[in-house]
């Protein structure tokens, strides 16, 4: 008597078993990969060199520099250590923390120095004699851009006078410099009469000083084509520059 077995349920059971095993295999493989990832990362960090001064409190000693190191030396030490201990997170954080602490201390020191310098200058002015205080009331410090622009103008006038020294005197250049000085003073004081007086006074003072001190210069230091009038005009240009730039 032959045993009759229905093959359809058996095939269905085998199929379900294979699918379940395949799903379980995929899930287990995924879990192993996820759990092993931190271990692989930790292994990479563990292979990276560890900063030996990671627990040193003093930021200078941690970076291995002198307490009197400049900002360039601090930057160099930081970059060198970060390259040497790259890949170790705690070492990098320790180096960066020491660097930021020193950078902040340097910034505060510069700020405090500027404040102290202004305070000392103000104190010196307050303790100065009355005639110095009255003199300083006529002086101001313009922006550096204004100073350099006017310095370039009068230096150009001086160079122009020197290049044309063999052809004639610097009368035209002196007149242009005087006009520029009066223009700048009038723009500042809003008074053409005051600007005119200060400009002429600066020109006269510079010319007198040049006439007195230029002859004292040894002739060895003077170019043969440079006349007394030319050298005196150069001194006058300097006085005109100072007058229109720093006087109120």
Short mmCIF file of the C-alpha atoms (twelve columns), coordinates in Angstrom:
data_MODEL
# 
_entry.id   MODEL 
# 
loop_
_atom_site.group_PDB 
_atom_site.id 
_atom_site.type_symbol 
_atom_site.label_atom_id 
_atom_site.label_alt_id 
_atom_site.label_comp_id 
_atom_site.label_asym_id 
_atom_site.label_seq_id 
_atom_site.Cartn_x 
_atom_site.Cartn_y 
_atom_site.Cartn_z 
_atom_site.pdbx_PDB_model_num 
ATOM 1   C CA . UNK A 1   0.000  0.000   0.000   1 
ATOM 2   C CA . UNK A 2   1.615  3.260   -1.075  1 
ATOM 3   C CA . UNK A 3   1.738  6.244   1.300   1 
ATOM 4   C CA . UNK A 4   0.080  9.196   -0.289  1 
ATOM 5   C CA . UNK A 5   1.496  12.547  0.807   1 
ATOM 6   C CA . UNK A 6   0.099  15.837  -0.281  1 
ATOM 7   C CA . UNK A 7   3.091  17.744  -1.738  1 
ATOM 8   C CA . UNK A 8   1.542  21.235  -1.786  1 
ATOM 9   C CA . UNK A 9   1.552  21.940  1.988   1 
ATOM 10  C CA . UNK A 10  5.094  20.580  2.241   1 
ATOM 11  C CA . UNK A 11  6.373  22.861  -0.482  1 
ATOM 12  C CA . UNK A 12  4.652  25.838  1.120   1 
ATOM 13  C CA . UNK A 13  6.279  25.082  4.492   1 
ATOM 14  C CA . UNK A 14  9.725  24.733  2.939   1 
ATOM 15  C CA . UNK A 15  9.324  28.030  1.088   1 
ATOM 16  C CA . UNK A 16  8.299  29.874  4.259   1 
ATOM 17  C CA . UNK A 17  11.230 28.389  6.143   1 
ATOM 18  C CA . UNK A 18  13.739 29.497  3.504   1 
ATOM 19  C CA . UNK A 19  12.321 33.034  3.346   1 
ATOM 20  C CA . UNK A 20  12.403 33.330  7.139   1 
ATOM 21  C CA . UNK A 21  16.012 32.157  7.267   1 
ATOM 22  C CA . UNK A 22  17.015 34.589  4.525   1 
ATOM 23  C CA . UNK A 23  15.350 37.500  6.331   1 
ATOM 24  C CA . UNK A 24  16.977 36.504  9.605   1 
ATOM 25  C CA . UNK A 25  20.357 36.316  7.869   1 
ATOM 26  C CA . UNK A 26  19.972 39.827  6.431   1 
ATOM 27  C CA . UNK A 27  18.866 41.263  9.776   1 
ATOM 28  C CA . UNK A 28  21.738 39.639  11.681  1 
ATOM 29  C CA . UNK A 29  24.284 40.826  9.088   1 
ATOM 30  C CA . UNK A 30  22.952 44.397  9.333   1 
ATOM 31  C CA . UNK A 31  23.077 44.345  13.137  1 
ATOM 32  C CA . UNK A 32  26.631 43.039  13.127  1 
ATOM 33  C CA . UNK A 33  27.671 45.847  10.737  1 
ATOM 34  C CA . UNK A 34  25.997 48.538  12.873  1 
ATOM 35  C CA . UNK A 35  27.479 47.248  16.126  1 
ATOM 36  C CA . UNK A 36  30.940 46.859  14.636  1 
ATOM 37  C CA . UNK A 37  31.074 50.404  13.170  1 
ATOM 38  C CA . UNK A 38  31.839 52.214  16.483  1 
ATOM 39  C CA . UNK A 39  34.413 49.568  17.248  1 
ATOM 40  C CA . UNK A 40  36.117 50.200  13.923  1 
ATOM 41  C CA . UNK A 41  36.045 53.948  14.530  1 
ATOM 42  C CA . UNK A 42  37.415 53.470  18.021  1 
ATOM 43  C CA . UNK A 43  40.101 51.223  16.634  1 
ATOM 44  C CA . UNK A 44  41.075 54.013  14.161  1 
ATOM 45  C CA . UNK A 45  41.236 56.596  16.978  1 
ATOM 46  C CA . UNK A 46  43.172 54.111  19.094  1 
ATOM 47  C CA . UNK A 47  45.789 53.726  16.374  1 
ATOM 48  C CA . UNK A 48  46.246 57.530  16.136  1 
ATOM 49  C CA . UNK A 49  48.969 58.981  18.438  1 
ATOM 50  C CA . UNK A 50  47.722 60.486  21.711  1 
ATOM 51  C CA . UNK A 51  48.760 63.960  22.804  1 
ATOM 52  C CA . UNK A 52  50.924 63.425  25.925  1 
ATOM 53  C CA . UNK A 53  50.088 66.814  27.503  1 
ATOM 54  C CA . UNK A 54  46.344 66.429  27.121  1 
ATOM 55  C CA . UNK A 55  45.741 66.977  30.873  1 
ATOM 56  C CA . UNK A 56  48.225 69.834  31.375  1 
ATOM 57  C CA . UNK A 57  46.317 72.844  32.739  1 
ATOM 58  C CA . UNK A 58  48.714 75.624  31.643  1 
ATOM 59  C CA . UNK A 59  47.937 76.403  27.951  1 
ATOM 60  C CA . UNK A 60  51.532 77.516  27.299  1 
ATOM 61  C CA . UNK A 61  52.962 74.257  28.637  1 
ATOM 62  C CA . UNK A 62  50.274 72.271  26.838  1 
ATOM 63  C CA . UNK A 63  51.326 73.747  23.487  1 
ATOM 64  C CA . UNK A 64  55.004 73.567  24.440  1 
ATOM 65  C CA . UNK A 65  55.785 77.283  24.013  1 
ATOM 66  C CA . UNK A 66  57.176 80.078  26.150  1 
ATOM 67  C CA . UNK A 67  54.848 82.394  28.135  1 
ATOM 68  C CA . UNK A 68  56.380 85.249  26.112  1 
ATOM 69  C CA . UNK A 69  55.611 83.643  22.740  1 
ATOM 70  C CA . UNK A 70  54.186 85.813  19.994  1 
ATOM 71  C CA . UNK A 71  50.938 85.148  18.149  1 
ATOM 72  C CA . UNK A 72  52.867 83.706  15.199  1 
ATOM 73  C CA . UNK A 73  54.579 81.199  17.498  1 
ATOM 74  C CA . UNK A 74  51.234 80.253  19.049  1 
ATOM 75  C CA . UNK A 75  49.725 79.651  15.597  1 
ATOM 76  C CA . UNK A 76  52.760 77.622  14.514  1 
ATOM 77  C CA . UNK A 77  52.628 75.419  17.630  1 
ATOM 78  C CA . UNK A 78  48.918 74.815  17.190  1 
ATOM 79  C CA . UNK A 79  49.213 73.863  13.503  1 
ATOM 80  C CA . UNK A 80  52.195 71.586  14.171  1 
ATOM 81  C CA . UNK A 81  50.463 69.712  16.996  1 
ATOM 82  C CA . UNK A 82  47.219 69.317  15.061  1 
ATOM 83  C CA . UNK A 83  49.119 67.753  12.164  1 
ATOM 84  C CA . UNK A 84  51.084 65.479  14.497  1 
ATOM 85  C CA . UNK A 85  48.055 64.200  16.452  1 
ATOM 86  C CA . UNK A 86  45.452 64.302  13.680  1 
ATOM 87  C CA . UNK A 87  42.784 61.623  14.043  1 
ATOM 88  C CA . UNK A 88  42.670 61.571  17.842  1 
ATOM 89  C CA . UNK A 89  39.603 63.566  18.801  1 
ATOM 90  C CA . UNK A 90  40.464 64.247  22.453  1 
ATOM 91  C CA . UNK A 91  43.983 65.367  21.538  1 
ATOM 92  C CA . UNK A 92  42.681 67.759  18.895  1 
ATOM 93  C CA . UNK A 93  40.118 69.199  21.311  1 
ATOM 94  C CA . UNK A 94  42.792 69.728  23.983  1 
ATOM 95  C CA . UNK A 95  45.109 71.509  21.533  1 
ATOM 96  C CA . UNK A 96  42.306 73.726  20.199  1 
ATOM 97  C CA . UNK A 97  41.161 74.626  23.741  1 
ATOM 98  C CA . UNK A 98  44.663 75.766  24.741  1 
ATOM 99  C CA . UNK A 99  45.046 77.721  21.505  1 
ATOM 100 C CA . UNK A 100 41.701 79.532  21.927  1 
ATOM 101 C CA . UNK A 101 42.533 80.407  25.536  1 
ATOM 102 C CA . UNK A 102 45.861 81.971  24.535  1 
ATOM 103 C CA . UNK A 103 44.321 83.806  21.601  1 
ATOM 104 C CA . UNK A 104 41.641 85.324  23.837  1 
ATOM 105 C CA . UNK A 105 44.252 86.328  26.427  1 
ATOM 106 C CA . UNK A 106 46.335 88.018  23.691  1 
ATOM 107 C CA . UNK A 107 43.305 89.942  22.431  1 
ATOM 108 C CA . UNK A 108 42.405 91.153  25.930  1 
ATOM 109 C CA . UNK A 109 46.023 92.206  26.543  1 
ATOM 110 C CA . UNK A 110 46.110 94.279  23.342  1 
ATOM 111 C CA . UNK A 111 42.800 95.892  24.194  1 
ATOM 112 C CA . UNK A 112 43.964 96.697  27.731  1 
ATOM 113 C CA . UNK A 113 47.255 98.123  26.409  1 
ATOM 114 C CA . UNK A 114 45.413 100.481 24.040  1 
ATOM 115 C CA . UNK A 115 43.138 101.647 26.841  1 
ATOM 116 C CA . UNK A 116 46.117 102.196 29.161  1 
ATOM 117 C CA . UNK A 117 47.999 104.105 26.447  1 
ATOM 118 C CA . UNK A 118 45.055 106.436 25.878  1 
ATOM 119 C CA . UNK A 119 44.672 106.921 29.631  1 
ATOM 120 C CA . UNK A 120 48.370 107.735 30.038  1 
ATOM 121 C CA . UNK A 121 48.338 110.197 27.153  1 
ATOM 122 C CA . UNK A 122 45.235 111.875 28.533  1 
ATOM 123 C CA . UNK A 123 46.837 112.068 31.976  1 
ATOM 124 C CA . UNK A 124 50.037 113.553 30.508  1 
ATOM 125 C CA . UNK A 125 48.017 116.208 28.687  1 
ATOM 126 C CA . UNK A 126 46.075 117.071 31.839  1 
ATOM 127 C CA . UNK A 127 49.322 117.394 33.841  1 
ATOM 128 C CA . UNK A 128 51.086 119.475 31.181  1 
ATOM 129 C CA . UNK A 129 51.590 123.252 31.549  1 
ATOM 130 C CA . UNK A 130 48.769 125.568 30.406  1 
ATOM 131 C CA . UNK A 131 50.648 126.756 27.314  1 
ATOM 132 C CA . UNK A 132 50.949 123.161 26.062  1 
ATOM 133 C CA . UNK A 133 47.220 122.619 26.632  1 
ATOM 134 C CA . UNK A 134 46.447 125.772 24.650  1 
ATOM 135 C CA . UNK A 135 48.780 124.613 21.874  1 
ATOM 136 C CA . UNK A 136 47.160 121.175 21.727  1 
ATOM 137 C CA . UNK A 137 43.752 122.797 21.328  1 
ATOM 138 C CA . UNK A 138 44.846 123.866 17.835  1 
ATOM 139 C CA . UNK A 139 45.996 120.380 16.817  1 
ATOM 140 C CA . UNK A 140 43.985 117.355 15.690  1 
ATOM 141 C CA . UNK A 141 44.773 113.882 14.327  1 
ATOM 142 C CA . UNK A 142 42.870 113.176 11.089  1 
ATOM 143 C CA . UNK A 143 42.296 109.669 9.677   1 
ATOM 144 C CA . UNK A 144 45.348 107.937 8.238   1 
ATOM 145 C CA . UNK A 145 43.804 107.992 4.763   1 
ATOM 146 C CA . UNK A 146 43.682 111.801 4.825   1 
ATOM 147 C CA . UNK A 147 47.270 112.004 6.090   1 
ATOM 148 C CA . UNK A 148 48.607 109.750 3.327   1 
ATOM 149 C CA . UNK A 149 46.675 111.555 0.583   1 
ATOM 150 C CA . UNK A 150 48.029 114.961 1.559   1 
ATOM 151 C CA . UNK A 151 51.503 113.581 2.150   1 
ATOM 152 C CA . UNK A 152 51.484 112.152 -1.377  1 
ATOM 153 C CA . UNK A 153 50.368 115.516 -2.806  1 
ATOM 154 C CA . UNK A 154 53.146 117.556 -1.198  1 
ATOM 155 C CA . UNK A 155 55.740 114.835 -1.858  1 
ATOM 156 C CA . UNK A 156 54.719 115.007 -5.516  1 
ATOM 157 C CA . UNK A 157 55.214 118.755 -5.461  1 
ATOM 158 C CA . UNK A 158 58.674 118.268 -3.981  1 
ATOM 159 C CA . UNK A 159 59.612 115.706 -6.601  1 
ATOM 160 C CA . UNK A 160 58.296 117.970 -9.347  1 
ATOM 161 C CA . UNK A 161 60.398 120.849 -8.055  1 
ATOM 162 C CA . UNK A 162 63.513 118.667 -7.976  1 
ATOM 163 C CA . UNK A 163 62.997 117.402 -11.538 1 
ATOM 164 C CA . UNK A 164 62.531 120.965 -12.851 1 
ATOM 165 C CA . UNK A 165 65.369 122.446 -10.790 1 
ATOM 166 C CA . UNK A 166 67.621 122.816 -13.834 1 
ATOM 167 C CA . UNK A 167 64.975 124.678 -15.834 1 
ATOM 168 C CA . UNK A 168 63.927 127.286 -13.298 1 
ATOM 169 C CA . UNK A 169 62.808 127.989 -9.748  1 
ATOM 170 C CA . UNK A 170 59.949 126.251 -7.948  1 
ATOM 171 C CA . UNK A 171 57.694 129.318 -7.853  1 
ATOM 172 C CA . UNK A 172 54.812 127.628 -9.679  1 
ATOM 173 C CA . UNK A 173 54.959 124.501 -7.483  1 
ATOM 174 C CA . UNK A 174 55.052 126.626 -4.328  1 
ATOM 175 C CA . UNK A 175 51.995 128.575 -5.489  1 
ATOM 176 C CA . UNK A 176 50.072 125.361 -6.213  1 
ATOM 177 C CA . UNK A 177 51.054 123.941 -2.798  1 
ATOM 178 C CA . UNK A 178 49.906 127.115 -1.054  1 
ATOM 179 C CA . UNK A 179 46.571 127.031 -2.894  1 
ATOM 180 C CA . UNK A 180 46.089 123.361 -1.942  1 
ATOM 181 C CA . UNK A 181 46.887 124.124 1.701   1 
ATOM 182 C CA . UNK A 182 44.371 126.995 1.800   1 
ATOM 183 C CA . UNK A 183 41.742 124.800 0.142   1 
ATOM 184 C CA . UNK A 184 42.172 122.003 2.708   1 
ATOM 185 C CA . UNK A 185 42.130 124.475 5.607   1 
ATOM 186 C CA . UNK A 186 39.002 126.191 4.323   1 
ATOM 187 C CA . UNK A 187 37.320 122.788 3.950   1 
ATOM 188 C CA . UNK A 188 38.146 122.075 7.578   1 
ATOM 189 C CA . UNK A 189 37.587 125.456 9.252   1 
ATOM 190 C CA . UNK A 190 34.782 126.735 6.974   1 
ATOM 191 C CA . UNK A 191 36.516 130.127 7.055   1 
ATOM 192 C CA . UNK A 192 38.428 131.314 3.992   1 
ATOM 193 C CA . UNK A 193 40.080 134.183 5.879   1 
ATOM 194 C CA . UNK A 194 41.377 131.896 8.620   1 
ATOM 195 C CA . UNK A 195 42.560 129.368 6.044   1 
ATOM 196 C CA . UNK A 196 44.365 132.106 4.099   1 
ATOM 197 C CA . UNK A 197 46.144 133.396 7.219   1 
ATOM 198 C CA . UNK A 198 47.234 129.921 8.368   1 
ATOM 199 C CA . UNK A 199 48.428 128.976 4.877   1 
ATOM 200 C CA . UNK A 200 50.502 132.113 4.424   1 
ATOM 201 C CA . UNK A 201 51.872 131.760 7.957   1 
ATOM 202 C CA . UNK A 202 52.930 128.159 7.291   1 
ATOM 203 C CA . UNK A 203 54.612 129.161 4.027   1 
ATOM 204 C CA . UNK A 204 56.445 132.094 5.645   1 
ATOM 205 C CA . UNK A 205 57.561 129.978 8.631   1 
ATOM 206 C CA . UNK A 206 58.794 127.184 6.382   1 
ATOM 207 C CA . UNK A 207 60.644 129.589 4.130   1 
ATOM 208 C CA . UNK A 208 62.342 131.329 7.072   1 
ATOM 209 C CA . UNK A 209 63.331 128.004 8.691   1 
ATOM 210 C CA . UNK A 210 64.650 126.741 5.361   1 
ATOM 211 C CA . UNK A 211 66.676 129.907 4.816   1 
ATOM 212 C CA . UNK A 212 68.261 129.507 8.255   1 
ATOM 213 C CA . UNK A 213 68.939 125.767 8.430   1 
ATOM 214 C CA . UNK A 214 69.594 124.769 4.793   1 
ATOM 215 C CA . UNK A 215 72.934 126.678 4.610   1 
ATOM 216 C CA . UNK A 216 74.096 124.608 7.597   1 
ATOM 217 C CA . UNK A 217 73.913 121.391 5.545   1 
ATOM 218 C CA . UNK A 218 77.351 120.283 4.272   1 
ATOM 219 C CA . UNK A 219 77.720 120.866 0.552   1 
ATOM 220 C CA . UNK A 220 78.922 117.281 0.129   1 
ATOM 221 C CA . UNK A 221 75.381 116.061 0.896   1 
ATOM 222 C CA . UNK A 222 73.725 118.449 -1.584  1 
ATOM 223 C CA . UNK A 223 73.353 117.729 -5.288  1 
ATOM 224 C CA . UNK A 224 75.250 120.317 -7.418  1 
ATOM 225 C CA . UNK A 225 72.092 121.406 -9.260  1 
ATOM 226 C CA . UNK A 226 70.064 121.923 -6.066  1 
ATOM 227 C CA . UNK A 227 69.912 125.610 -5.220  1 
ATOM 228 C CA . UNK A 228 69.136 127.267 -1.914  1 
ATOM 229 C CA . UNK A 229 65.738 128.293 -3.272  1 
ATOM 230 C CA . UNK A 230 64.881 124.669 -4.131  1 
ATOM 231 C CA . UNK A 231 65.870 123.302 -0.734  1 
ATOM 232 C CA . UNK A 232 64.016 126.086 1.028   1 
ATOM 233 C CA . UNK A 233 60.888 125.274 -0.970  1 
ATOM 234 C CA . UNK A 234 61.139 121.641 0.167   1 
ATOM 235 C CA . UNK A 235 61.079 122.794 3.781   1 
ATOM 236 C CA . UNK A 236 58.114 125.029 2.965   1 
ATOM 237 C CA . UNK A 237 56.231 122.053 1.497   1 
ATOM 238 C CA . UNK A 238 56.713 120.197 4.779   1 
ATOM 239 C CA . UNK A 239 55.296 123.128 6.778   1 
ATOM 240 C CA . UNK A 240 52.335 123.472 4.418   1 
ATOM 241 C CA . UNK A 241 51.600 119.756 4.784   1 
ATOM 242 C CA . UNK A 242 51.698 119.946 8.578   1 
ATOM 243 C CA . UNK A 243 49.504 123.043 8.651   1 
ATOM 244 C CA . UNK A 244 46.712 121.774 6.431   1 
ATOM 245 C CA . UNK A 245 46.730 118.273 7.937   1 
ATOM 246 C CA . UNK A 246 47.116 118.678 11.694  1 
ATOM 247 C CA . UNK A 247 46.003 122.227 12.510  1 
ATOM 248 C CA . UNK A 248 42.352 122.882 13.352  1 
# 
